[in-house]
Amino acid sequence: MERIYLDHAATTPIHPLVIEEMTVEMTKTFGNPSSVHSFGREAHTKLEESRQIISNSLNVSPREIIFNSGGTEGDNTAIIETAFLKKESGQHIITSVFEHPAVLKTMAYLEEQGFEVTYLRVDSKGQISLEEFKQALRDETILVSMMYGNNEVGTLLPIKEIGEILKDHPAVFHTDAVQAYGLEVVDPKEFGIDLFSISAHKINGPKGVGFLYKSEVVQLLPLLHGGDQESKRRAGTENLTGIAGLAQAVKLLTTEEKILRKEKYQSFQKIILERLETAAIEYHVNGGLENRLAHILNLWIPGVSSELLLMNLDLQGIAVSTGSACSAGTVKPSRVLETIYGEGHPATEESVRISFGLNNTIEQIEHFAEVLIQIIERIRR
C-alpha cells in the first residue's frame, strides 16, 4: 500500500538538496559562528552567506534578517517586544479572530498585561473587512498583526491594502507569513510590512529554525537575553546546520518555482472537486475557492464526522488533518471554522484539510479522490 502524505500545511518533508546541504555543514562547518579562530570564522561566513540568500529573496538588507527557532518565536518576539517597547505611545493592538495560536495566545498574554486587543471578525469566506479595520484603527494603536494566509482554510488576507492604510500611521505592521511564504511573492517594502515570521519546515526545510524579518526603520527589543548573537537581537548560539538548510530551501523557491507549484496544486484541487461532483458527493469548500493559498483545500462533507473520515483515510495510508497541527494530536472542533460558521455548526466537526506538497503526483491525488469517495459513501450508508 502506497502511503500518501496530504498534510503539508502541518509540516513538509525536507527537500533532498536541503538534506545534502545540511549534511555538508554538519560534517565540515561545526565551529561556533561567534568564535574568532578559523573554525568560527568559517561558520560565521556560512551564517552570513545564508542571511544574504534570504535577504535577496525578499529584496531587503541582510541586516533585516534575524535567525530564530521558527514561526512561534518570530510571532512572540514581534508582538510582545513591540507592545512593551511602544507601551508609552498607546496600548491598543489590532488582529483578527483568524490567527494562528502563536498569535492569539500571545495576544491573550498581552491582555493580561493590560493591553487592549481588537479582534476583527471574518465573513463566510474567511475574509476581514477593510472598512472594519479602518474603524478599529486609533491614534493609540501601536501594533497590527494580521496573518498573510490562513493555515486551515487558506484564505489570503488583504496584507497589501492594510499596509497602504498604515502608511501614514505610526502602528507597527506584523504578519505571520508562515503558510504563504512558500507560494506567494512576499515583498515587505512594497507591502509596507515591518515584521514578518517564517518557519523553515513549511518550505521543505528543517524543523526548529526560521527567521524574523525586521525593517531597519522599526525598533525591536530582544525576546531572549544572553549572548550578543544576531547583532544582540536574539541570544543563543545559532543553529548553523538548520540555517544552512533554511537558506537552501529558500534558494530553491524562485519566483518561477512558486508559479509552477501553484499551478500544480490548483490542478490537484480541480481533480478532487471534479471527482466529488461526478460521484454526486455533497461538499462545500470552506473559505471558498477565490483569493486563497493553492496548497490548502478545506472541505466540509455534511453528515460525515471529520474524526471518522480522518481515521478511515489513515487506515488506507493517507494523511490529511482536521486543521492546525498545534493541538497536541487532538481531534476537536476547528477554531478557525468556528470563527466562520459559529460554535456548534456542523462544519466545525465535519471538515478535513487537504494540503499538497512538492512530492505529490497526479496519480496520488486521483487515488486519494477515489478512496475519499468510497469512504464517504460507506460512512453515509
N, C-alpha and C positions, 0 to 999 in steps of 0.2 A: 504493500500500500504506500503510495506516494504521499508524503506529508506536505501540506500546503500552508504557508505562513501568510496570513492576510491581516496582520495586526501591526503594521509598520508605524502607525501613529503612536504606539506604545514604545517601540524601540525598533531599530533596524539592524540587520546583520552587518558586520564590518566588511567593507569592500576589500577584496584580495590585495589591491595595491596599497591600501592603508595598512593592512597587516604586514606587508613586506617592508613598508617604511618604518613601522614601529619596531619590527624585529631588528632592523639595522641599528636603530637608536638604542635599543636595549643592550645590544652586544658591543657597540662601538663608542657611543657618546653617553657615558654613565656619570660624568662629572657633575658637580653642583654648579649651576649657572652663576652662583654668587662667589665662587672661589676664584682666586686671582691666578692660580697656576694654569698650565697649558690645558689640563683636563677640564677645568672650569671655563676657560676661555672658549674651548671648542663647544661646550654645552651652551654657553651664552650666545655664541654665534648662531647655533641652530635655533635657539629660542627667538632671536631677533629675525632670523630668516622666516620663521613661521609667522611671526607677527606681521611681517611685510606682506606675505602671501594673503593673509586675511584682510589686511587693510586695503590692499589692491582690489580685492573683490568687492569692496564697498566704496571705493573712491574716497577714502578717508586717510588721515595721518596714522602711522604706526603707533604714535603716542596715545591715540584714542582707543586702543585695544587693551583690555585688562583680562588676562587669563584667570580662570577660576574653575570651580568644580562642576559648573553646568547651569541650567536654567533656573533652578530653585535658588541657588546662591545669587545669581545675577538679579533675579526679581527682588529678593530680600535686600540686597545691597542698594539697588536703585531706589526702592521705595522707602525703606526705613531711614537710610542715611540722608536722602533728600529731604524727607519730612523733618528730621531733627535739625538739619542744617538751616532750613528756611522757616523754622518754627516762629521766629520773631516777626516774620512778614505775614504770617497767617497760618491757620491750622485746618484749612479746608482742602480736601482731596476729591477728585472725581475718578470713578472707574465704572465698570459695568457688572451686572449680575452674571455675566457670561464667562468670567475669567477663570483661569486655571487655579487650583487650590493654592499654589505657591504665591499667588497674588491675593486671593480672597482671604486666606488665613493671616497673611501679613497685614492686610487692611484691618482685620478684626483685632490684631495685636495693637495697631496704632490707635484704634478707637478706645481701647483700654487705657491708652496713654493720654487720652484727652483730645485726640484729633477727631474732626468731623468728616465722614466719608459719604459722598453721594453716589449711590449705585444706580446707573442708568438701566432702564428696562430694555428688553428686546422684543421685537414683534414675532409673528408666526414664522418668519424667515430667519430668525436669529439675528436681526439687524437692529442697531440702535438708531435713534432719531437724532439727526444733527441739530434740529430745532430744540429738542430737549437738552442737548449738550450745551448749546448756546445759553439757554435759560438757566442751566445749572452753574455756569461759569461766573465766578465772582471776582472782585478785586483781591480778596484774601485767599483765592485758590492758589495753592503753591505747587500742586502736582496733579498731572493727569496720567493715568496708567490704563492703557487700552490694548488688548491683545491684537496682533496682526491677523491671525487666522485661528478660528476655534479648533480645539483639539478633538472634539467629539463629533460635531456636525460639519465642520469645515468652512463655516461662514467667514468670509473676508470682511473685516470691519473697515470703515472709511478712514484709514490712517492718514492718507494724504490730505483729505479735507479737514481733518482735525488739526493737523499740523499747520494748515493755512489759517484756520481760525485763531490758533495760538501764536501766530507770527508776531503780533504786537502785544502779546500778553506775557507777563513775567513767569507764568507757571512753567515748570519743567515737564517735558513730554517723554514718557517712558512707554515702550511697547514690548510685550513678550512676543518675540518673533520665532519661537522655537519650532512651531509647526510649519510656518510659512517660508523660512529661510531656504529650505531645500528645493523649493519650486518657484517662488516669486523673486523677481528682481527687486532687491531692497536697496534704496538709495537714501540714507539718513539725512544727508544735506538737502536733497531736493524735497524730501517729505517733511522736513522740519522736526525730525526726531532727535532728541537729546541723549536718550539712553535706550539701548535695547539688549535683550538677553538671548543667548544662543546656547544650545546643547549639542555636543558632537554626536551623541548616539542616535539622534534623529536624522542624521545625514550620512549614515553608513560609516560613522567614526566610532571611537571607543566610548564606553560609559565613564562617568566620573570626571569629565573635562568639558569645558566650554569657554565662552568669553562674554564679557560685557563691553559693548561699545559705549564710550563716554565722550560726548562732544567736548572739545577743548574750551568752549565758552561756558561750560557748566562746572560748578564746584561739586565735589562729592567726597564725603568722609568715608574712610575705610570701614567695612563691617568687621573684619578680622584685624587683630592687633598683634604685633610681634616683630618680625624682621622687616627689612626695607625692600622686599621683593616687589616687582611690578611698580617701580618708582614710588614706593611707600603707599601704594593704593590697595594691595592685597597681600597680607603677610602669609608666609609659608613657602617652603621650597617648591618651586614649580614642578608640575608633573610633566617633565620634558617628553617622555615617551608618548603620553597621551596628547600633548600639544602638537607633536610632530604628526601624529595620526590625524588630529583635527585639521591641521594645515593641509595635509594630503587630501582629505575628504573635501575640503573647500576648493582646492586646486582642480579637482575633478568636476566640480559644479560650475562649469562655464555657462554662459547665457544660452548657448546653443543646446547644451545638455539639458538644461532646465526646460526648454521648449519641447525637446524630444520626450522627456519624461511626462510632461503634462499631456501631450497628445496621446501617449501610450496609455496613461491612466484613464483618460477620458474615453478611450476606446474600450477599456475594461468595464467602465460603468455602463456604457451602451450595451455591451454583450449581456450583462447581468439583467438589466432592466428589460431588454427585449425578450430574454428567455422567460422572465416572470410574466410579462404580458401575454406571450404566446401560450403559456400554461394557465392563463386566467387566474393568476395568483393576485389577490388584493394586496397592495402595498402602498406606502407613502414615503417619499424621500424627506426625511427630517431636515429642515433648513432650506429645502428647495434645491434646484439644480443650477441656479444662476449665481454669479459672483461668489465663488467658493473655491476651496483648495481641491485640486483634481485627484489627490490620492485618498480622499476620505469620502465614503459613501455610507450614510447612516440611514437604515431602513426600518420603518415601523411596519410590522406584519401583524395586523389585527387578529386577535384570538390566539396568538402563538406566544407563549412565555419565552422571553429572551433567555432566561436561565436554562430552560429545557432545550431551546434551539442551540445554545452555546455548547451544552453537554453532548448533544447528538452529533454536532459537527466535529467536536473534539474526538469522539469515538471513530469518526471517519478520517482522522488525521488532519483536520482542517482547523486552523486557529483564526478566530475573529474575537471581538470583545463586545462588551455592553457599554463601554465608554472609557473614561480616564483610567489609566493603569496605576493611579496613585492612591488606591483604596485598599492596599494590602491584600489583594487577591479576593476581595469580597465581591459578590454579585448583589447589587441593590439598585433601587430606582435611580435613574440618571438625574443628577442635579441639573445638568445643562438642559435636559429635556423638560424638567420641571419649570425652568425659567421661561421656556417657550409655551408649554401647554398648561402649566399649573400643577400643583401637587395632586396626586391621585388619578391623574389622567392615564388611561390605558397605555398610551405610547411610552410612558416612562418605564414600563415593565415588559414591553413587547417590541423593543427595538434592539438592533445589533449594529455595531460599527464595523464596516469592512474597510481596511486601509491597505493600499497597494504599495509595492516597493520594487526595487531595482531588479530582483531576480524572478519576479512573477512573469509567467508566459500566458499567451492567449489560451493554450491548451489547459493550463491550470485553472484559468478563470471559467472556461467552458465547463470543465469538470465540476468546479465548485457550484456553478449555477444549477447543474443537473442534480447534484446531491442536495443542495438547498431546497429545490422544488420537491424532491422526494420526501425529505424530512418534514417540510411544511404540510404536505398532503397527508402524510402518515399521522402527524400530530392532530390535524384538524378532523381526521376520521375518528 
